[in-house]
Amino acid sequence: KRGLRIDFILASQALSSRVDSAWIDREERKGKGASDHAPVVIEIS
């Protein structure tokens, strides 16, 4: 498997206005037997 599959998060407009930060967790892919997906992380308030 080649490449990086970036997962995504869907949110309503009301929820999206509460997002404080968002990033792609690339460290998750560095482990042995890791998935080809890179999780997206958000912090909301």
Secondary structure as the mmCIF struct_conf table of DSSP 4:
data_model
#
loop_
_struct_conf.conf_type_id
_struct_conf.id
_struct_conf.beg_label_comp_id
_struct_conf.beg_label_asym_id
_struct_conf.beg_label_seq_id
_struct_conf.end_label_comp_id
_struct_conf.end_label_asym_id
_struct_conf.end_label_seq_id
BEND BEND1 GLY A 3 GLY A 3
STRN STRN1 ARG A 5 ILE A 6
HELX_RH_AL_P HELX_RH_AL_P1 GLN A 13 SER A 16
TURN_TY1_P TURN_TY1_P1 SER A 17 ARG A 18
STRN STRN2 VAL A 19 ILE A 24
HELX_RH_3T_P HELX_RH_3T_P1 ARG A 26 LYS A 30
BEND BEND2 GLY A 31 GLY A 31
TURN_TY1_P TURN_TY1_P2 LYS A 32 GLY A 33
BEND BEND3 ASP A 36 ASP A 36
STRN STRN3 HIS A 37 ALA A 38
STRN STRN4 VAL A 40 ILE A 44
#
